[in-house]
Amino acid sequence: MVPFLQASEKRELREKLHRAYFMKGDNDNANDTKATLLGIIALRQEKARLLGYADHAAFILEENMAKNAERVSAFLERLWTPTLLKMRTEPRSSRPSSTGAGEDTSSPPGTGGTPPRS
């Protein structure tokens, strides 16, 4: 699927494939999975609360390497400053093309615009 989406010059076919793939459980028909997904989310939240966690995300973080949201934020902050410094000293031509002109780099992605502590 991805090679077709990347290489095809037929926009209407790329769009049709993209919509069909990403909307496959959201068509308001017999194969719709929205209600099932909402049930799964509710069960995950209930499981987390029964195990003493605030929510499913807190449970998953504890089960995985990060352990809690504070450690995730600390990790991102430790990465952000050296990454930003490297980006500013690297020639623009060697940067990935996904970096947009005028992109806000004052705070790490996913931090809600909160700049890292110094």
C-alpha positions as CSV (number, residue, x, y, z in Angstrom):
1,M,0.0,0.0,0.0
2,V,2.7,2.5,1.0
3,P,4.7,2.2,-2.3
4,F,1.5,2.9,-4.2
5,L,0.7,5.9,-2.1
6,Q,4.2,7.2,-2.6
7,A,4.7,6.5,-6.3
8,S,1.3,6.8,-8.0
9,E,0.7,9.9,-10.0
10,K,-3.1,9.2,-9.8
11,R,-4.2,11.4,-7.0
12,E,-7.8,10.1,-7.0
13,L,-6.7,6.5,-6.6
14,R,-4.2,7.4,-3.8
15,E,-7.0,9.2,-2.0
16,K,-9.5,6.3,-2.5
17,L,-6.9,3.8,-1.1
18,H,-6.0,6.1,1.8
19,R,-9.6,6.7,2.8
20,A,-10.6,3.0,2.5
21,Y,-7.6,1.9,4.6
22,F,-7.9,4.5,7.3
23,M,-11.7,4.6,7.5
24,K,-12.2,0.8,7.4
25,G,-13.8,0.7,10.9
26,D,-15.6,4.0,10.7
27,N,-18.3,3.6,8.0
28,D,-21.5,3.5,10.0
29,N,-22.3,0.1,8.7
30,A,-22.3,-3.5,10.0
31,N,-18.4,-3.5,10.0
32,D,-18.2,-0.3,12.1
33,T,-15.9,-0.7,15.1
34,K,-16.4,2.6,17.0
35,A,-18.6,1.1,19.7
36,T,-16.1,-1.8,20.2
37,L,-13.2,0.6,20.5
38,L,-15.1,2.7,23.0
39,G,-15.7,-0.5,25.0
40,I,-12.0,-1.4,24.9
41,I,-11.1,2.1,26.1
42,A,-13.5,1.9,29.0
43,L,-12.2,-1.5,30.0
44,R,-8.6,-0.3,29.9
45,Q,-9.6,2.7,32.1
46,E,-11.4,0.4,34.5
47,K,-8.5,-2.0,34.7
48,A,-6.1,0.9,35.5
49,R,-8.3,2.2,38.2
50,L,-8.7,-1.2,39.8
51,L,-5.0,-1.6,39.9
52,G,-4.6,1.8,41.5
53,Y,-3.6,4.0,38.6
54,A,-5.1,7.3,37.6
55,D,-5.7,6.2,34.0
56,H,-4.6,3.7,31.3
57,A,-1.6,5.9,30.3
58,A,-0.2,5.8,33.9
59,F,-0.6,2.0,34.0
60,I,1.2,1.6,30.7
61,L,4.0,3.9,31.7
62,E,4.5,1.9,34.9
63,E,4.6,-1.3,33.0
64,N,7.1,0.0,30.5
65,M,10.5,1.5,30.9
66,A,9.5,5.1,31.7
67,K,7.5,4.3,34.8
68,N,5.7,7.7,35.0
69,A,4.9,10.9,33.0
70,E,7.5,12.9,35.0
71,R,10.3,10.5,33.8
72,V,9.0,10.8,30.2
73,S,9.2,14.6,30.4
74,A,12.6,14.5,32.0
75,F,13.9,12.2,29.3
76,L,12.6,14.5,26.6
77,E,14.1,17.5,28.2
78,R,17.5,15.8,28.4
79,L,17.3,15.1,24.7
80,W,15.9,18.4,23.6
81,T,18.7,20.8,24.4
82,P,21.6,18.9,22.8
83,T,19.3,18.1,19.8
84,L,18.4,21.7,19.3
85,L,22.1,22.8,19.6
86,K,23.1,20.2,17.0
87,M,20.3,21.3,14.7
88,R,21.4,24.9,14.9
89,T,25.1,24.1,14.1
90,E,24.3,21.6,11.3
91,P,24.2,23.0,7.8
92,R,20.6,23.4,6.7
93,S,21.3,21.1,3.6
94,S,21.9,18.1,5.8
95,R,18.7,18.4,7.8
96,P,15.8,16.1,7.1
97,S,13.3,17.6,4.6
98,S,10.4,17.3,7.2
99,T,11.7,20.3,9.2
100,G,9.5,23.1,8.1
101,A,10.6,26.7,7.6
102,G,9.6,28.8,10.5
103,E,8.9,25.7,12.6
104,D,8.7,26.5,16.4
105,T,11.7,24.7,18.0
106,S,11.5,26.5,21.4
107,S,10.1,23.4,23.1
108,P,10.1,19.7,22.6
109,P,7.4,18.1,20.5
110,G,4.5,16.7,22.7
111,T,5.2,19.1,25.6
112,G,2.3,21.4,24.8
113,G,4.6,24.4,24.1
114,T,6.3,24.2,27.5
115,P,10.0,25.0,27.0
116,P,12.4,22.7,28.8
117,R,13.8,23.8,32.2
118,S,17.4,24.9,32.2
